[in-house]
C-alpha cells in the first residue's frame, strides 16, 4: 500500500512538472511533493467514505467521519507547513 501511495505521488509530481514545463513556469519539486502528500489522503478519504457508505450504510457515524476528516486536514496542513517536527534522539 505504501509503495502504491509513493507511486501515485511520483506520478502527480511528474505530471505537475510537465504542466509547468509546457507553460514555461519554474517548477519546485519539493513544494509540489509536499502539496501532493498533504492533499492525497483527503482525496482518498473522500473516495473511500461514499464507497463504505454504499456497501454498508450506517457503519460510519457522523462524529467519526468528522473526527477523521479534521485529523486528515490537520495532518496535511502540518505536513505542508511543518508546524510540528519530530526530533530523533541519538
Backbone as CSV, one residue per row, in Angstrom:
resi,resn,N_x,N_y,N_z,CA_x,CA_y,CA_z,C_x,C_y,C_z
1,UNK,0.819,-1.185,0.000,0.000,0.000,0.000,0.870,1.260,0.000
2,UNK,1.945,1.242,0.784,2.829,2.411,0.849,3.524,2.624,-0.493
3,UNK,3.906,1.530,-1.137,4.571,1.626,-2.434,3.628,2.233,-3.476
4,UNK,2.378,1.824,-3.456,1.382,2.369,-4.375,1.169,3.855,-4.112
5,UNK,1.103,4.230,-2.838,0.946,5.631,-2.455,2.115,6.466,-2.985
6,UNK,3.340,5.960,-2.839,4.519,6.678,-3.326,4.528,6.770,-4.851
7,UNK,4.038,5.739,-5.524,3.963,5.774,-6.980,2.950,6.822,-7.446
8,UNK,1.841,6.941,-6.734,0.840,7.949,-7.080,1.431,9.345,-6.903
9,UNK,2.152,9.558,-5.793,2.793,10.854,-5.548,3.792,11.161,-6.660
10,UNK,4.616,10.181,-7.035,5.608,10.383,-8.099,4.919,10.724,-9.417
11,UNK,3.813,10.050,-9.725,3.069,10.336,-10.953,2.509,11.756,-10.936
12,UNK,1.946,12.174,-9.803,1.369,13.513,-9.701,2.442,14.591,-9.818
13,UNK,3.603,14.369,-9.213,4.700,15.336,-9.297,5.217,15.421,-10.727
14,UNK,5.365,14.298,-11.383,5.830,14.288,-12.771,4.831,14.998,-13.688
15,UNK,3.546,14.779,-13.432,2.512,15.461,-14.207,2.563,16.969,-13.982
16,UNK,2.769,17.380,-12.741,2.880,18.809,-12.439,4.116,19.408,-13.101
17,UNK,5.203,18.640,-13.143,6.426,19.111,-13.800,6.176,19.333,-15.293
18,UNK,5.490,18.400,-15.941,5.201,18.547,-17.368,4.308,19.752,-17.629
19,UNK,3.323,19.975,-16.758,2.454,21.143,-16.915,3.237,22.440,-16.757
20,UNK,4.147,22.481,-15.785,4.962,23.684,-15.580,5.885,23.920,-16.766
21,UNK,6.469,22.850,-17.294,7.353,22.988,-18.451,6.597,23.476,-19.679
22,UNK,5.389,22.984,-19.873,4.617,23.399,-21.043,4.173,24.854,-20.945
23,UNK,4.009,25.363,-19.725,3.629,26.765,-19.539,4.836,27.669,-19.386
24,UNK,6.021,27.101,-19.265,7.234,27.891,-19.116,7.404,28.473,-17.724
25,UNK,6.879,27.787,-16.709,6.945,28.244,-15.328,8.014,27.441,-14.589
26,UNK,8.706,28.105,-13.644,9.678,27.380,-12.820,8.952,26.351,-11.969
27,UNK,9.588,25.194,-11.793,8.966,24.099,-11.050,9.776,23.793,-9.810
28,UNK,9.098,23.746,-8.658,9.733,23.398,-7.389,9.245,22.005,-6.993
29,UNK,10.095,21.012,-7.187,9.704,19.625,-6.953,9.385,19.350,-5.486
30,UNK,10.171,19.911,-4.579,9.943,19.678,-3.151,8.588,20.241,-2.710
31,UNK,8.261,21.434,-3.174,6.974,22.039,-2.813,5.806,21.236,-3.403
32,UNK,5.975,20.804,-4.631,4.923,20.018,-5.273,4.724,18.687,-4.559
33,UNK,5.812,18.045,-4.162,5.717,16.777,-3.437,5.011,16.976,-2.108
34,UNK,5.382,18.031,-1.378,4.730,18.308,-0.098,3.234,18.549,-0.279
35,UNK,2.893,19.323,-1.309,1.488,19.624,-1.547,0.692,18.354,-1.853
36,UNK,1.223,17.509,-2.712,0.512,16.284,-3.071,0.436,15.313,-1.891
37,UNK,1.485,15.236,-1.078,1.443,14.370,0.102,0.460,14.885,1.146
38,UNK,0.200,16.181,1.151,-0.761,16.753,2.090,-2.193,16.558,1.621
39,UNK,-2.423,16.608,0.324,-3.784,16.581,-0.211,-4.273,15.169,-0.544
40,UNK,-3.371,14.283,-0.922,-3.775,12.945,-1.366,-4.579,12.159,-0.322
41,UNK,-4.221,12.168,0.979,-5.055,11.441,1.944,-6.494,11.961,2.013
42,UNK,-6.681,13.263,1.839,-8.042,13.814,1.825,-8.825,13.324,0.614
43,UNK,-8.169,13.266,-0.516,-8.835,12.782,-1.728,-9.215,11.312,-1.578
44,UNK,-8.300,10.522,-1.057,-8.586,9.098,-0.830,-9.734,8.941,0.158
45,UNK,-9.746,9.765,1.206,-10.823,9.718,2.196,-12.172,10.009,1.552
46,UNK,-12.222,11.026,0.684,-13.475,11.372,0.021,-13.912,10.319,-0.992
47,UNK,-13.003,9.491,-1.446,-13.378,8.390,-2.331,-13.857,7.190,-1.521
48,UNK,-13.167,6.890,-0.417,-13.498,5.704,0.382,-14.801,5.839,1.166
49,UNK,-15.093,7.012,1.685,-16.289,7.175,2.522,-17.573,6.868,1.746
50,UNK,-17.787,7.417,0.554,-19.007,7.035,-0.174,-19.055,5.545,-0.517
51,UNK,-17.889,4.943,-0.814,-17.879,3.506,-1.099,-18.282,2.694,0.130
52,UNK,-17.740,3.070,1.290,-18.099,2.363,2.523,-19.572,2.559,2.834
53,UNK,-20.072,3.780,2.653,-21.493,4.033,2.918,-22.396,3.316,1.925
54,UNK,-21.928,3.095,0.712,-22.723,2.367,-0.273,-22.761,0.877,0.062
55,UNK,-21.595,0.339,0.451,-21.504,-1.087,0.769,-22.210,-1.410,2.069
56,UNK,-21.917,-0.642,3.106,-22.524,-0.886,4.417,-22.954,0.457,5.008
57,UNK,-24.202,0.845,4.753,-24.625,2.173,5.202,-24.624,2.262,6.728
58,UNK,-24.671,2.984,7.509,-24.700,3.042,8.983,-23.413,2.590,9.671
59,UNK,-22.322,2.337,8.977,-21.083,1.974,9.674,-20.389,3.237,10.178
60,UNK,-20.289,4.248,9.339,-19.610,5.479,9.736,-20.611,6.451,10.353
61,UNK,-20.460,6.699,11.626,-21.289,7.694,12.294,-20.759,9.082,11.942
62,UNK,-21.586,10.069,12.087,-21.200,11.431,11.753,-20.030,11.933,12.564
63,UNK,-19.979,11.566,13.836,-18.895,12.033,14.695,-17.560,11.441,14.256
64,UNK,-17.548,10.161,13.939,-16.315,9.501,13.497,-15.848,10.111,12.181
65,UNK,-16.778,10.359,11.294,-16.469,10.963,9.999,-15.799,12.320,10.198
66,UNK,-16.370,13.164,11.049,-15.817,14.492,11.275,-14.464,14.440,11.977
67,UNK,-14.298,13.535,12.930,-13.013,13.412,13.624,-11.920,13.007,12.645
68,UNK,-12.195,12.031,11.802,-11.198,11.590,10.817,-10.908,12.708,9.826
69,UNK,-11.935,13.408,9.379,-11.748,14.495,8.422,-10.900,15.613,9.022
70,UNK,-11.183,16.016,10.253,-10.400,17.067,10.911,-8.956,16.607,11.113
71,UNK,-8.773,15.345,11.513,-7.424,14.807,11.686,-6.643,14.859,10.375
72,UNK,-7.266,14.455,9.270,-6.574,14.465,7.978,-6.246,15.882,7.527
73,UNK,-7.141,16.826,7.787,-6.883,18.213,7.418,-5.692,18.761,8.215
74,UNK,-5.695,18.513,9.533,-4.587,18.991,10.365,-3.274,18.319,9.997
75,UNK,-3.324,17.015,9.706,-2.118,16.296,9.312,-1.559,16.851,8.005
76,UNK,-2.434,17.103,7.045,-1.997,17.647,5.765,-1.421,19.046,5.900
77,UNK,-2.082,19.899,6.695,-1.576,21.254,6.900,-0.237,21.228,7.622
78,UNK,-0.098,20.356,8.620,1.171,20.238,9.338,2.263,19.695,8.414
79,UNK,1.914,18.754,7.579,2.907,18.176,6.668,3.390,19.234,5.675
80,UNK,2.489,20.070,5.196,2.857,21.074,4.202,3.637,22.231,4.825
81,UNK,3.151,22.744,5.961,3.777,23.910,6.569,4.874,23.544,7.570
82,UNK,4.873,22.329,8.101,5.913,21.886,9.019,5.849,22.530,10.388
83,UNK,4.652,22.685,10.945,4.495,23.303,12.255,5.099,22.449,13.360
84,UNK,4.810,21.160,13.343,5.287,20.245,14.377,6.351,19.355,13.746
85,UNK,7.514,19.328,14.341,8.596,18.495,13.816,9.032,17.526,14.914
86,UNK,9.182,16.271,14.563,9.655,15.270,15.494,11.174,15.186,15.415
87,UNK,11.801,15.212,16.572,13.254,15.166,16.621,13.652,13.813,17.190
88,UNK,14.557,13.124,16.494,15.034,11.829,16.941,16.242,12.028,17.840
89,UNK,16.204,11.398,19.029,17.349,11.466,19.919,18.328,10.345,19.572
90,UNK,19.593,10.634,19.751,20.630,9.620,19.472,20.715,8.624,20.594
